[in-house]
């Protein structure tokens, strides 16, 4: 699934430029990690792919133009893990949250239960299935929100700050899981050490413009490039 941004801009309140004439191609079946300081346009880039913000210019998902008439088709292919997990959890139990989209797809209960068991076991959250989201920690909510998307088996997975709220064990489990996926993945994150572990390519944004796109080690070891754009080296490279 190729994602292509063609002279794409997003402007809020007629004056705040979130994305500025962006030209970018994200390739099929690889993990692209978007980095940048706060306000650089990372979240807006993800939101534009599924039509959550008004755009100027053109954006294509697998040669389908992102426009109002195609939102339904595109959202069937794309799963979005929001930055705030509370935006994705609303049922009485975690099982119900995970089953919700699958039931709407018309899948039989045996298939629903099989998918839920598989994804929760791999993310080490199967013990939470009968809990209410209101009684979970921030990290537990984060893992459940990720599971609600992955259980749907979308062709494209978007994740906004997926490692936020996670303890070291859960973060490592998430990294291993992302490394095992074969879909097209686009992740916006401040976690540059995670980016080193999972990215096939890194895109650096600043003030809505693409500053650099390339191999993770080329970008994430470039202290001058990172500091010029409001970031620091990953912890593993700091002394």
C-alpha positions in Angstrom: 0.0 0.0 0.0 1.7 3.1 -1.2 0.9 6.4 0.4 1.7 9.6 -1.6 1.5 13.2 -0.5 1.4 15.6 -3.4 1.9 19.3 -2.6 -0.2 18.7 0.5 -0.9 21.5 3.1 -3.1 21.6 6.2 -4.0 25.0 7.6 -5.9 25.4 10.8 -8.0 28.5 11.6 -6.9 30.0 8.2 -3.5 30.9 9.6 -1.8 28.0 11.4 0.2 25.9 8.9 0.4 22.3 10.2 1.7 20.8 6.9 3.4 23.0 4.3 3.4 21.8 0.7 4.5 18.3 1.7 5.9 16.0 -1.0 6.3 12.5 0.3 6.0 8.8 -0.7 5.7 6.1 1.9 6.4 2.6 0.5 4.5 -0.6 0.7 5.1 -3.1 3.5 7.6 -1.1 5.4 7.7 0.8 8.7 8.0 4.6 8.2 8.7 6.5 11.4 7.8 10.2 11.5 9.8 12.3 14.0 9.9 16.0 14.9 9.5 18.3 17.8 6.1 19.2 19.2 4.0 21.1 16.6 6.1 19.8 13.7 3.1 18.2 12.0 3.5 14.5 12.9 -0.1 13.9 14.2 -1.6 16.0 11.4 0.2 13.9 8.8 -1.4 10.7 10.2 -4.8 12.3 10.5 -4.7 13.5 6.9 -4.4 9.9 5.6 -7.8 9.0 7.0 -9.5 12.3 6.2 -9.7 13.7 9.7 -8.4 17.1 8.7 -9.1 19.3 5.7 -6.3 19.2 3.1 -5.0 21.3 0.3 -3.2 19.4 -2.5 -3.6 15.7 -3.1 -3.1 12.6 -1.1 -3.4 9.0 -2.4 -3.6 5.7 -0.5 -2.9 2.8 -2.9 -3.9 5.1 -5.8 -7.2 6.0 -4.2 -7.5 9.7 -3.7 -8.3 10.8 -0.2 -11.6 12.7 -0.5 -14.9 12.6 1.2 -16.4 10.1 -1.3 -13.6 7.7 -0.6 -13.3 8.0 3.2 -15.3 4.8 3.8 -13.1 2.7 1.5 -9.9 4.1 2.8 -10.9 3.6 6.5 -11.6 -0.1 5.7 -7.9 -0.4 4.8 -6.3 1.8 7.4 -6.2 1.3 11.2 -5.4 4.3 13.4 -4.1 4.1 16.9 -4.8 7.5 18.4 -2.4 9.4 20.7 -5.1 9.3 23.5 -6.2 5.7 24.1 -9.5 6.9 25.7 -10.6 7.9 22.2 -10.8 4.2 21.3 -12.2 2.5 24.4 -15.9 2.9 25.1 -17.5 -0.5 25.7 -18.2 -2.2 29.0 -15.3 -4.6 28.9 -12.0 -4.9 27.0 -13.4 -8.0 25.2 -16.3 -5.9 24.0 -14.0 -3.2 22.7 -11.9 -5.7 20.8 -14.9 -7.5 19.4 -16.8 -4.4 18.4 -15.3 -3.9 14.9 -15.2 -7.6 14.2 -18.9 -7.9 14.9 -19.6 -5.0 12.6 -17.6 -6.9 9.9 -20.0 -9.8 10.3 -17.4 -12.3 11.5 -18.6 -15.5 13.2 -18.0 -15.7 17.0 -15.4 -18.4 16.6 -13.3 -16.2 14.4 -13.8 -13.2 16.7 -12.6 -15.2 19.7 -9.7 -16.6 17.8 -8.4 -13.2 16.7 -8.9 -11.6 20.2 -7.0 -14.5 21.8 -4.2 -14.3 19.4 -3.6 -10.6 19.6 -4.0 -10.3 23.3 -1.7 -13.2 24.0 1.0 -11.7 21.7 0.7 -8.3 23.5 0.5 -10.0 27.0 -2.8 -8.5 27.8 -5.1 -11.5 27.7 -5.7 -11.2 31.5 -7.4 -7.8 31.0 -10.3 -9.0 28.7 -13.1 -8.9 31.3 -11.9 -5.7 32.9 -13.4 -2.2 32.3 -11.2 0.4 30.6 -12.0 2.8 33.5 -10.0 0.6 35.8 -6.9 0.3 33.7 -3.6 2.2 33.9 -2.5 4.5 31.1 -0.1 1.8 29.8 -2.8 -0.9 29.9 -5.1 1.4 28.0 -2.4 2.1 25.4 -1.9 -1.7 24.8 -5.6 -2.3 24.5 -6.1 0.6 22.1 -3.3 -0.8 19.9 -5.0 -4.3 20.1 -8.4 -2.9 18.9 -6.7 -1.8 15.7 -4.4 -4.8 15.1 -7.2 -7.3 15.7 -8.9 -5.9 12.6 -5.9 -6.8 10.4 -5.8 -3.6 8.4 -3.6 -3.2 5.3 -2.1 0.0 6.7 -1.5 0.7 10.4 -1.0 4.3 11.7 0.2 4.8 15.3 0.5 8.1 17.1 3.0 7.9 20.0 2.4 4.2 20.6 5.1 3.9 23.3 3.7 6.7 25.5 2.5 5.5 29.0 4.2 2.1 28.5 6.6 0.6 31.1 9.8 -1.0 29.8 8.4 -4.5 29.6 5.3 -3.4 27.6 7.4 -1.2 25.4 9.7 -4.0 24.5 6.7 -6.3 23.8 5.3 -3.7 21.5 8.6 -3.3 19.7 8.9 -7.0 19.1 5.3 -7.1 17.9 5.7 -4.2 15.4 8.9 -5.9 14.1 6.8 -9.0 13.3 4.2 -7.2 11.3 4.1 -7.2 7.5 1.7 -4.4 6.8 2.5 -0.9 5.8 3.1 0.9 9.1 3.4 4.7 9.7 4.3 5.8 13.2 4.7 9.3 14.7 6.8 9.3 17.8 9.2 11.2 20.1 10.8 7.8 21.1 13.9 7.9 18.9 15.3 4.7 20.5 12.2 2.8 19.4 12.5 4.3 16.0 16.0 2.8 15.7 14.6 -0.6 16.5 11.6 -0.6 14.2 12.0 1.8 11.3 12.8 1.0 7.7 13.0 4.7 7.1 12.8 7.9 9.1 11.1 11.1 8.1 12.0 14.3 10.0 9.5 17.1 10.0 9.8 20.7 11.3 7.2 23.4 11.0 5.1 21.2 8.6 8.0 20.7 6.2 9.9 17.5 5.4 13.5 18.2 6.4 15.0 14.7 5.8 13.9 11.2 4.7 16.3 8.3 4.8 17.8 5.3 6.7 17.3 5.4 10.5 21.0 5.3 11.3 21.8 8.2 8.8 19.2 10.5 10.5 19.2 9.4 14.1 23.0 9.5 14.5 23.2 13.0 12.9 23.5 15.2 16.0 23.6 18.5 14.1 20.5 17.6 12.0 18.5 16.6 15.1 19.5 19.5 17.3 18.9 22.0 14.5 15.4 20.7 14.4 14.7 20.7 18.1 15.6 17.1 18.9 18.3 15.2 20.7 20.2 12.0 19.8 18.6 8.8 20.9 19.5 7.8 24.5 21.7 4.9 23.3 24.0 7.4 21.5 24.2 10.0 24.3 27.2 10.0 26.6 
